[in-house]
């Protein structure tokens, strides 16, 4: 039996290393030669469109899905180990709590399976329920919990055995937007406080930004982009990643040049960040004097989104009209003529 101050299983060092992992379903390759590393304590968000292979990759790492390639923790190859011997935790969108057991008994499940004694088990239950903000909910029945509380219990149950890696597959997907946004922040705090390495699968970019240290973008079973969250957003590198992450202003090289942006010869396009565009006379400042000049535009559409509005602009350029989108708290009216100033430093270069 394990003391509560120690992991239920020996944690090991070095973190997760996935090498050339491939999953096939007949003639369909769902995961195509993926190599990925997750350091101890690191939180990685795995994102991409539906069907890109992110959940299949997660299941293969967990040992729930047969795969070619290797899954290691440190220098120990786990590829042939059973699911329960990998000492990875799993949490899914359908939290699958035991309705006939109260909150504390649900949290205790993994500890019982690991042979943790009653006293240590009770202490660990108190620790993780306090961690997820449910310290007084131990004797509550599952059917009295809200959706957010149920997700917290599922997270506590996953964390209780001290997994060396926690894998979460769309854990907040069934919740409404307001609750999801709040729990995403809490999830980040809880994982960071516990020091648990995590792979968080989601199709929601905002959720990924809130939770993760690192962003891994998948496409057609492969990793398209991998890096720190802010870096990947600012420098998506490919048109697919740029559009998936919500960049609206993805321009062809000729169009970007016509607007006055310097474009490298080997570039396949340019992302003009919303921060690159100043609406002269509408923004509080006329923008940096180092801008690339001014161009006229007409407001084509305004979509209210609460604190900000999405403004679509038809911009007159030497190459003809160009459509751009910006976000503004004080939006001009549809049909209004405006003048734009660009900051050429606020762009990202795309390559094929």
N, C-alpha and C positions, 0 to 999 in steps of 0.2 A: 504494500500500500504506500501511496505517495504522501509526503508531507505537503501541506498546503502552500508553503513557500517555494516549492519546486514544481516544475512542469510535470504533468501526469505522465508524459512521455519525454524521453531525453530530446532536447530541442536540437542539438547539433549546431554547427556553424556553417557559414558560407551561403545560406539561402537556397532558393530554388533555381535550378538550371534545366531548361527544356531544350533538347537538342534535336533538330530536324524531325519534329513530330508531324506525322501524317496520318490522317483518318480518311478511309474510303468507305463509301456505301455503294457496293457494286461498281458501276462505272463512274460514279460521282465522287470527286475528291473534295471533301468538306473542309479539311485542314491540310494545307499543302506545304510541308517542310518548314514548319515554324520553329524558330529558335528564340528563346526568351529567358531572361534572368530577372529574378526578384530578390532584392537584398533583404536580410532580416530587418523587420520594422518598416519596410517600404510599402506604400499603398499605391497600387497600379490600377488604373481604370482601363478596361478593355472595351473599346467602343467600335461601332461600325453598324451598317444597315442590317436589317433583318436578313438572315440567311448567309451572312458573311463567314460564319464558322466560330464565332466567339464562344457560344455556349458549348459547342462540341469540343472546342479546345479545353474549356474548363473541365468538362466531364472526363476527358482523356488524362488530364493532369491528376485528377482525383482518383483515377483507376476505374471509373465507371464505364468507360468506353475503350474497347481495344484499339490500339494504335501502334504504328511503327515509329521508331525513334526512341529516344531515351528521356526519362524524367529522373532528375537527381536532386538530392538535398545535400549540399556540400559536395563531397566526393563519393557519396553513397548512391548507388543506382537503385531506384525504386521501381523501375519499369515492370518488374514481375511481381512486385509486392501486392498483397491484397489491399483493398480500400482501407480497412481498419488499421493496418500496419503502417500506413503512410503518415499517420498522425496529422492529417489535414482536416480542417473543419469546413463544413458546407452549410450554406444558407440560401434558400430559394425564395422566389416571389410568393409561392404558396408555402407559408411557414410551417405547415403540417404539425402544429402543436397537438398534444394529446388532450382531447376534450374531457376525458374522464379523470384527469389529474390537475391539481392546482398549479399555480405558477411555480412555486418552489420545486414541486415534484417534476415538472417539465425540465427545469434547469438542471435538476439532479441526474437526468437520464444518462448523459455521457459519463458523468463521474461514477455512477453505479457500474456502468459497462467496463470502466477502467479499474474497478476494484478499490476505489477510494473509500476509506473508512468513514463512519457516520459523523464523527466530530469534525474531521477535515472537510467532509462534504458540506456540512452545515455552514462552516466558515466560508467556504468558497462560494456557496450560493448567496450568502449575504454580500460578499465582495462584488460579485458580478451584477447582482440586482441593484446595488448602490451605484455601480459604474454606469448602468444604463438608465438611472433615474427612477427606479421602481423599488426602492428599499422597503416600502411599506406594503408591497403587493404580493408578498410570498404566499399568503393563504387565499388569494383571490382565485375564483374559478375562471377558466379560460373564456367562457361565454359571457363574462361581464366586462371583458376588455374591449377598448376601442381598437381600430385598425392599427393605429400607431403604437399602442401599448403592446399589442400582440407581436408586432415586428420587433419591439425591444426585447420581449421575452425570448423570441427566436434567436436574437443576437446574443443574449445572455447565455442561452443554452449552448450556442456554438462556441462561445468564448470560455465557458466553464472548464473544459478539460485542458485549457492552455494549448491550443493547436499551434504548431510552428508556422502554419500558413492557413489563413481563412479565405475561402473562396465564396463570393457572393454573386448569385445569378439573378439580376433584376430584383433585388430585395425590396425596392420601394415602388416597383412598377404598378402595384394595385392601388396605390394611395392617390388621393387628389393632389393637385399641384401645390397648394399651400402647405399641406402636411408633408409632402415629399421634400419641398425646399427646406422646411424646418428640420426634418429628420436627417437630411443629407449632411447638414452642419453638425448635428449631434453624432452621426455615424463617424465623421472625420475625427471628432474629439475623442470618441470612445476607442476607436482603433489606435489613435496616436497615444492615448493614455495607457492602453494595454501593451503597447509596443509590439503588436502582432502584425506580421507581414500579411498583406491582403491583395487579392485580385478581385476587383469589383467590375462585374460585367453589367453594362447598361447601354441603352440606345439613346439616352438623354444626355446631351453634351453639358448642359448646365449642372446636372447632378455630378457628372464626372469632374467638372472643374471644382465643385465644392468639396469633393471627397478626396481626390487623389493627389499624390506627389508627381506622378508620371502618367502620361497618356500614350496608350498603344492603340493605333487605328488600324482595323482590319478591313480587307477587301478581298472577296473571292477566295477565302481560306488562307490568305497571306497577310503579313504585316506590311502595311503601306508607310507608316510613320511611327516613330517611337522616340519619346523624349520628355523632358519636364513639361508640365501642363502649359505654363505661360509661353514657353519657347515654341511648342507645337502650334499653339493658336497664332502666335505672331509670325511664325515662319512655317506654314503648312507644307511648302515645297512642291506639292503636286495639286493639280486642279481638283482631283477627287477629294483630297483631304480638305482643301480650302472650302469647297462647297458643302461637304458634310458638316464641317464645324460652323457653318452659318455665314461665311463671308459672301456677301452679295456682289461686291464689285470685283469680279474676276474678268480682266480685260485681255484681249488679244494683243500681241506685241505692237501691231500697227496702230491700233486704237490708243494704246497707252502712250506711244510716241506722239501721236497727234494731239494728245492732251498736255504734252510737255514733259512727260516723265522720261528719264534716262532708262533705257532697257538694254541689258546685255545681249549680245548676239545669240548666245546659246539659250536664251530664255524662251519658254513656251507660253508665257503670259505673265501678268502682274496682278497682284492683289492690292487694291487701294483700300487701306483701312479707313473706317469711318472717321477716325481722328485726323485723317489727312485732309478732310474737306471742311472749309469754313464758309458759311453763308454770310457774305459781307453785308452788313446792315441789319442782320437778324441775330447773329451771335453777339455775345457781349463784347467780344474783341474782334477786330478785323483780321486776326491771325498773324502768324509770323511774317516779318518783312522779307524773310528768305524764301517765301513761296515762289512758285513757278509761274506767276502771272495770274491774270483773271480771265474767266470765261463766263459767258452768259448761259442761263439755264431757265427752264420753265418747270414749275411744280406740276407733275403729272398725277400724283396721288398722295394722300396722307392717310395713314392707318393709325388710329389711336390705340396705344398700348399702355394705358395708365400713366405712369410718370413720364414716359417718353412716347414719341410718335415716330413711326417709320415713314420717312419722306422719300418718295421716288421722284427723281429729277431727270428731265430730258435736257442734256447738255449739248450746246452747239460747239462743235470742234471742227478743225480743218478737214477732218475725215467724214464729217456729217454728224447727225445726232447720236449721242451716246446715252444709255440709261445707267444712272447711278442711284444707289440707295444710301441714305444716312439716317441716323437717329437724332432727334432733337426734342428737348423739353418744351421749346417754344416754336411750334411749327408754322411755316407760312401757309397761305391759302392755296388750294388747287387753282391752277391757271396763272398764278402770280409769277412775274419775272423776277429772277434773283441773279446775283453775281456770285461766282465761286472763286475761292482762292485755294490752291492745293499746296500741301507741304510734301515735296518729293521725297523727303526722308521717311515718311510714314507709309512705306510700301513694302511688299514682300515679293521676291522674284520666284516664279514657278519654273520648274523644269520637268520635262517628260519623264 
